[in-house]
Amino acid sequence: MLLLGIDVGTSSIKASVVDSATQKTVASAQYPDTESKITSLQPGWAEQSPEMWWEHVQQAILKVNAAGKYNPQEIGAIGVAYQMHGLVVVDKDQQVLRDSIIWCDSRAVPYGNQAFEAIGAEKSLSHLLNSPGNFTAAKLAWVKEHEPETYSKIYKIMLPGDFIAMKLTGSITTSASALSEGIFWDFQNNEVSQDVLNYFGFSPDLIPEVKPLFSSHGEVTSAVAEKLNLNPGIPVAYKSGDQPNNALSLNVLNPGEVAATAGTSGVIYGVSDQLVYDPQSRVNTFAHVNYAADAKRVGVLMNINGTGIMNSWVKENLTHNMGYPEMNAAAQKVAVGSDGLRIFPFGNGAERVFNNRIIGAQFHHLNFNRHTQAHIFRAVQEGIAFTFRYGLDIMRENGMNPQVIRAGKANLFLSDLFTEAFVNATHVPVELYQNDGSVGAALGAGIGAGTFTSAAEAFQQFERLRVIEPTNLEPYEAAYQDWKALLIKSLNN
């Protein structure tokens, strides 16, 4: 049986078809070729159209089908991975009521902070494992106050993946994992948080039916099947936020295992069997894909909004049609430490590791007589790697001490320079694998549909590409400590 995985990213949609017998990717396609639009009507705001996602999902599926490498009629299950924390609201006719307030939107910070104080720090952290912060529940509170007419029409709220599954099947469901990333889930009582609903004044009717993450979330309708050349009745058997799904795609399922990504944003994600939390909510804890009330598996997530987006910004604005390989080659000619140039990549909204503060991207010690374009290229990648180190040290404070980190060979991990900076800055080896989010979603669909008897079976063909060990610690440590001192000074101003 073939499995279809869909990864609803911020920049684009990727679809992959995987052969369940071999766990190998048969074909993949990405749509669109250029980055999807993010609307920012005010500073700190970020929205995308859910209907744009759906159109791009359809185009990605049609594109991968058009490769001619398989028979679409043999696809037997669908999995969906998606950008986390976005708010989608629909009416009773399943019509979208407003654009989605997405993960990097900062407007809801005050609402989450007020809820944290009202519910109480101890109760919020012990039951929600987080402050409501800038997550989906707080975003809904913003809509309730500022757009009461829209709020009054809401039938159901959803995460982005719930919405795509609804468009495929006509069914609206969610999971404990999805609700936990929205800060709607009470881990102690194993139910939707009554504290959050009561504080914000949300009706429990707004929450979709809660189903196991690995299960049928509806079946593809005849109309959708006809348009996409699929069989009607295919189950959407898996839905997960992109970071738990990335961990799944790297076979990170057991306590102590750790995954990393460095795309538009950057994440280190470690699995624990304890309901751990950071007292300051600088790192966050969500239900992992294999979370169950009697076998708790949570993902401790350190997120940086500004990582690959800074590298992309430099490419688009400070080069003349250079590609990333050319930028990396130029940067490799500059010594470790970028000749004193230090860059903070924090230009993509409020950063959780800084208690939801917006500090902006910054250049420090830029010298017009010494620094070239190549220095900037290197300093950006080093600055991103140093940010990972800063966040990982917070995770270490909370008991997460990885001996190795798994990552997909994608995005910034395609850069040997960045990978070298990452392992030497964090002092942790990295194992690289070929899997990506859409492949993980396809394998998740196989688990949810019962094609695989277990997650272990889904990854029995899992192959490591290479291991990168720390080999140049001293100069990176010196550069990091200098970078960190500048950061602390900036935070204290």
C-alpha positions in Angstrom: 0.0 0.0 0.0 1.1 3.6 -0.7 1.0 6.3 1.9 0.5 10.0 1.2 2.1 12.5 3.6 1.3 16.2 3.5 3.4 18.8 5.3 1.7 22.2 5.6 4.6 24.6 6.1 4.7 28.3 6.5 6.6 28.7 3.2 5.1 26.0 1.1 3.4 22.6 1.0 5.3 19.4 0.5 3.6 16.1 -0.5 5.4 12.7 -0.5 4.2 9.2 -1.4 5.9 6.4 0.5 5.8 2.6 -0.2 4.7 1.0 3.1 6.5 -2.2 2.2 9.9 -0.6 1.9 9.3 2.7 3.8 11.0 4.3 0.8 9.9 7.6 -0.8 8.4 7.0 -4.2 7.9 10.6 -5.2 7.8 14.1 -3.6 6.6 17.5 -4.8 6.5 21.0 -3.3 4.1 23.8 -4.1 4.4 26.7 -4.7 7.9 27.2 -6.0 8.1 30.6 -4.3 7.5 31.3 -0.6 3.8 31.6 0.5 2.6 35.0 1.5 2.5 36.0 5.2 0.3 39.1 5.8 1.5 41.5 8.5 -1.1 44.3 8.9 0.7 45.6 12.0 4.1 45.1 13.5 4.3 41.7 15.3 1.3 40.3 13.4 1.4 37.3 11.0 -1.5 35.8 9.2 -2.0 33.3 6.3 -5.1 32.3 4.5 -6.3 28.7 5.3 -7.9 28.6 1.8 -4.5 29.3 0.3 -3.1 26.3 2.3 -5.9 24.1 0.9 -5.3 25.3 -2.7 -1.6 24.6 -2.3 -2.2 21.2 -0.8 -4.3 20.2 -3.8 -1.7 21.5 -6.2 1.1 19.6 -4.4 -0.9 16.4 -4.5 -1.7 16.9 -8.2 2.0 17.7 -8.8 3.3 14.6 -7.1 0.7 12.4 -8.9 1.8 13.9 -12.2 5.3 12.5 -11.6 3.9 9.3 -13.0 6.0 7.1 -10.6 3.0 5.4 -9.0 -0.7 4.7 -9.3 -2.6 7.2 -7.1 -5.4 4.7 -6.8 -3.0 2.6 -4.6 -2.8 5.3 -1.9 -4.4 3.8 1.1 -4.0 6.4 3.9 -3.1 10.0 4.4 -1.1 11.8 7.1 -0.9 15.5 7.7 1.8 17.5 9.4 1.4 21.2 9.9 2.8 24.5 11.2 2.0 24.6 14.9 -0.1 27.0 17.1 -2.1 28.6 14.3 -5.7 29.5 14.9 -8.3 28.5 12.2 -12.0 29.4 12.9 -15.0 28.2 10.8 -18.7 28.6 10.9 -21.4 25.8 10.8 -21.0 25.5 7.0 -17.2 24.9 7.5 -16.5 28.3 5.9 -13.3 30.1 7.1 -14.3 33.3 9.1 -10.9 35.0 9.0 -7.3 34.4 8.1 -5.3 32.2 10.4 -3.3 33.9 13.1 -0.1 31.9 12.8 2.7 30.7 15.1 5.0 33.8 14.7 2.2 36.3 15.4 2.9 38.2 18.7 -0.3 40.0 19.4 -1.7 37.6 21.9 1.2 37.8 24.4 -0.7 40.0 26.9 -3.7 37.7 26.9 -1.6 34.7 27.7 0.3 36.5 30.4 -2.9 37.7 32.1 -4.3 34.1 32.0 -1.1 32.8 33.5 -1.5 35.2 36.4 -5.3 34.6 36.9 -5.1 30.8 36.7 -1.9 30.9 38.8 1.7 30.0 38.0 1.7 26.7 39.9 -1.6 25.5 38.5 -0.8 26.6 34.9 2.6 24.9 35.0 1.5 21.7 36.7 -1.7 21.2 34.6 -0.9 22.9 31.3 2.9 22.4 31.5 3.2 26.0 30.0 2.0 29.5 30.4 -0.8 30.2 27.9 1.7 32.6 26.5 1.3 33.4 22.8 -0.4 30.2 21.8 -3.7 29.3 20.2 -6.0 29.9 23.2 -4.6 33.4 23.7 -5.0 34.1 20.0 -8.7 33.1 20.2 -9.0 35.5 23.2 -7.7 38.3 21.0 -10.3 37.5 18.4 -13.0 37.4 21.0 -12.2 40.9 22.3 -11.3 42.6 19.0 -13.6 40.9 16.5 -16.7 40.0 18.5 -18.9 39.6 15.4 -16.5 37.0 13.9 -16.2 35.3 17.3 -20.0 35.0 17.5 -20.1 33.0 14.3 -17.4 30.4 15.2 -18.6 26.9 15.2 -15.3 25.2 15.7 -11.7 26.2 16.2 -8.9 24.2 14.7 -5.2 23.9 14.3 -3.9 24.1 10.7 -3.7 20.4 10.2 -7.3 19.9 11.6 -8.4 22.3 8.9 -6.7 20.5 6.0 -8.1 17.2 7.3 -11.6 18.8 7.4 -11.2 19.9 3.7 -10.2 16.4 2.7 -12.9 14.6 4.7 -15.6 17.0 5.8 -15.0 15.8 9.4 -13.7 18.1 12.2 -11.6 16.4 14.8 -8.5 17.1 16.9 -6.2 15.3 19.4 -4.7 15.8 22.8 -1.4 16.6 21.1 -3.0 19.3 19.0 -4.9 20.8 22.0 -1.7 20.8 24.1 0.1 22.9 21.6 -2.8 25.4 21.7 -2.6 25.3 25.6 -6.1 23.8 25.9 -5.0 20.5 27.4 -5.0 19.6 31.2 -2.3 16.9 31.6 -3.3 16.1 35.2 -7.0 15.5 34.4 -6.4 14.3 30.9 -9.1 16.5 29.4 -9.7 19.9 27.8 -8.7 22.5 30.4 -11.7 23.8 32.3 -9.4 26.5 33.8 -8.6 27.8 30.3 -12.2 27.6 29.0 -13.5 29.3 32.2 -10.9 32.1 32.3 -11.3 33.1 28.7 -15.0 32.4 28.6 -14.8 29.9 25.7 -17.7 27.5 25.2 -16.5 23.8 25.2 -18.6 23.4 22.1 -15.9 25.3 20.2 -13.5 22.3 20.7 -13.7 19.6 18.0 -14.1 15.9 18.8 -10.9 14.7 20.5 -9.6 11.5 18.9 -6.4 9.5 19.2 -3.7 11.0 17.1 -3.0 7.7 15.3 -6.6 6.9 14.2 -9.1 7.8 11.5 -9.9 11.5 11.4 -12.4 11.1 8.6 -12.4 9.7 5.1 -11.7 11.5 1.8 -15.0 12.7 0.2 -16.0 11.7 -3.3 -15.7 15.3 -4.5 -12.2 15.7 -3.3 -11.2 12.2 -4.4 -12.4 12.9 -8.0 -10.5 16.2 -8.1 -7.3 14.7 -6.9 -7.5 11.3 -8.6 -7.7 9.4 -5.3 -10.0 6.7 -4.1 -12.9 8.0 -2.0 -12.9 6.7 1.6 -9.2 6.9 2.2 -8.7 7.6 5.9 -6.8 10.6 7.2 -5.1 8.4 9.8 -2.6 10.8 11.4 -2.4 14.6 12.2 0.5 16.2 14.0 2.2 19.5 14.5 5.4 19.9 12.5 7.8 19.5 15.4 6.3 16.3 17.0 6.0 15.0 13.4 9.6 15.9 12.7 10.6 13.9 15.8 8.5 11.0 14.5 10.2 11.2 11.1 13.5 10.8 12.8 12.3 7.9 15.0 12.5 10.1 18.1 9.8 8.4 20.2 11.5 7.3 23.5 12.6 9.2 26.6 16.0 10.9 26.1 15.9 11.0 22.3 16.2 14.4 20.7 15.5 15.9 17.3 16.4 19.3 15.7 15.1 21.3 12.8 16.4 24.6 11.3 13.9 25.8 8.7 12.1 29.1 8.9 12.2 28.7 12.6 14.6 26.5 14.7 13.7 23.8 17.2 15.3 21.3 19.5 12.7 18.8 20.6 13.4 16.1 23.3 11.1 13.3 24.5 10.5 12.7 28.2 8.3 10.4 30.2 7.9 13.0 32.9 5.5 15.9 32.9 8.3 18.4 33.0 8.0 22.2 32.5 10.2 25.2 32.6 9.2 27.6 35.4 9.6 30.6 33.0 8.0 28.8 30.0 11.1 29.7 27.9 10.9 26.1 26.6 7.6 24.4 26.3 6.1 20.9 26.8 3.5 19.4 24.6 1.9 15.9 24.2 4.1 13.9 21.8 2.6 11.8 19.0 2.7 8.7 21.2 1.3 10.4 24.3 -1.2 8.3 26.3 -2.7 8.8 29.7 -1.1 5.5 30.9 2.2 6.0 29.0 3.0 9.7 29.1 5.4 10.8 26.4 5.9 14.6 26.1 8.0 16.7 23.9 10.1 19.4 25.4 10.4 22.0 22.7 12.8 24.9 22.5 11.8 27.2 19.7 13.5 30.1 17.9 11.4 32.1 15.5 14.3 33.6 13.7 16.6 31.1 12.1 16.4 30.1 8.5 14.2 33.1 7.8 17.3 35.3 8.6 19.4 33.4 6.2 16.6 33.7 3.6 16.4 37.5 4.3 20.1 37.9 3.7 19.9 35.9 0.5 17.0 38.0 -0.8 18.2 41.4 0.3 22.0 41.4 0.5 22.9 39.3 -2.5 22.5 39.6 -6.3 20.8 36.3 -7.1 23.2 34.1 -5.2 22.2 30.6 -4.2 22.7 29.1 -0.8 25.6 26.9 -1.9 27.4 30.0 -3.2 26.7 31.8 0.1 28.0 28.9 2.1 31.2 28.6 -0.1 31.9 32.2 0.5 31.3 32.0 4.2 33.6 28.9 4.5 36.5 31.2 3.5 36.0 33.3 6.7 37.5 32.1 10.0 35.4 30.9 12.9 34.1 33.9 14.7 33.5 36.0 11.6 36.3 38.3 12.5 34.3 39.7 15.5 31.0 40.3 13.6 28.1 39.1 15.8 24.5 38.8 14.6 21.2 38.1 16.5 18.6 36.4 14.2 15.6 37.5 16.2 13.6 39.5 13.6 10.6 37.2 13.4 8.4 38.1 16.3 8.4 37.5 20.1 10.9 34.8 21.2 9.8 32.4 23.9 13.4 31.8 25.1 13.4 35.5 26.0 10.0 35.3 27.8 8.1 36.4 24.7 10.0 39.6 24.2 10.6 41.1 20.8 14.2 42.2 20.6 14.7 42.2 16.8 17.5 41.1 14.6 20.8 42.9 15.3 24.3 43.4 13.9 27.1 44.0 16.4 30.7 45.2 15.7 30.1 45.6 11.9 33.3 47.2 10.6 33.1 48.7 7.1 36.8 48.3 6.6 37.1 44.6 7.7 33.8 42.9 7.1 32.6 41.7 3.7 29.5 40.0 2.4 31.1 36.7 3.3 31.5 37.7 6.9 27.8 38.5 7.1 26.9 35.1 5.6 29.1 33.3 8.2 28.0 35.5 11.1 24.3 34.8 10.4 24.8 31.0 10.5 27.0 31.2 13.6 24.5 33.5 15.2 21.7 30.9 14.6 23.9 28.1 15.9 24.7 30.2 19.0 21.0 30.7 19.5 20.5 27.0 19.5 23.2 26.7 22.2 21.5 29.3 24.3 18.2 27.5 24.1 19.7 24.1 24.7 21.3 25.4 27.9 17.8 26.2 29.1 16.7 22.7 28.2 19.7 21.4 30.2 18.5 23.4 33.2 15.2 21.4 32.9 16.9 18.0 32.8 17.2 17.4 29.0 20.9 16.5 28.3 21.2 15.0 24.9 24.2 12.8 24.0 23.3 13.0 20.3 20.8 15.0 18.2 19.0 13.7 15.1 18.2 16.0 12.2 16.9 15.7 8.7 19.4 16.7 6.0 17.3 19.7 5.0 17.2 23.5 5.3 20.2 24.8 7.3 21.4 21.3 7.9 22.2 21.2 4.2 25.0 23.7 5.0 28.2 22.0 6.3 29.2 25.3 7.8 26.0 25.6 9.9 26.2 21.9 10.9 29.8 22.4 12.0 28.8 25.5 14.0 25.9 23.7 15.5 27.8 20.7 16.9 30.7 22.8 18.1 28.5 25.4 19.7 26.3 22.9 21.5 29.0 20.3 22.1 26.6 17.6 20.9 27.1 15.3 17.8 24.5 15.4 15.1 23.2 12.4 13.2 21.7 13.3 9.8 18.9 11.4 8.1 17.1 11.8 4.8 13.5 11.8 6.1 11.5 15.0 6.2 8.1 16.1 7.5 6.0 14.9 4.6 7.7 11.4 4.8 7.1 11.4 8.5 3.4 12.2 8.0 3.1 9.4 5.5 4.7 6.9 7.9 2.4 8.3 10.6 -0.6 7.5 8.4 0.6 4.0 8.0 0.8 3.6 11.8 -2.7 5.2 12.2 -4.2 3.0 9.5 -2.8 -0.2 11.0 -0.5 -0.8 8.0 2.3 -1.0 10.5 1.8 -2.9 13.7 4.0 -0.4 15.6 6.1 2.6 15.1 9.2 0.4 15.3 8.0 -1.5 12.2 7.5 1.8 10.4 11.1 2.6 10.9 12.8 -0.8 10.4 14.4 0.5 7.2 15.6 3.8 8.8 19.2 4.6 7.6 21.6 7.2 9.0 23.5 9.3 6.4 26.4 10.5 8.5 27.5 11.7 12.0 29.1 15.0 12.6 31.2 15.2 15.8 32.4 18.3 17.6 36.0 18.8 16.6 36.8 22.5 17.0 35.3 23.5 20.4 37.6 26.2 21.6 37.2 28.9 18.9 33.4 28.4 18.8 33.2 28.5 22.6 35.1 31.8 22.6 32.9 33.3 19.9 29.7 32.0 21.7 30.6 33.6 25.0 31.3 36.9 23.3 27.9 36.6 21.4 26.1 35.7 24.7 27.6 38.7 26.5 26.3 41.0 23.8 22.9 39.3 24.0 22.6 39.7 27.8 23.6 43.3 27.5 20.9 43.8 24.9 18.3 42.1 27.0 19.2 44.2 30.0 18.8 47.5 28.1 
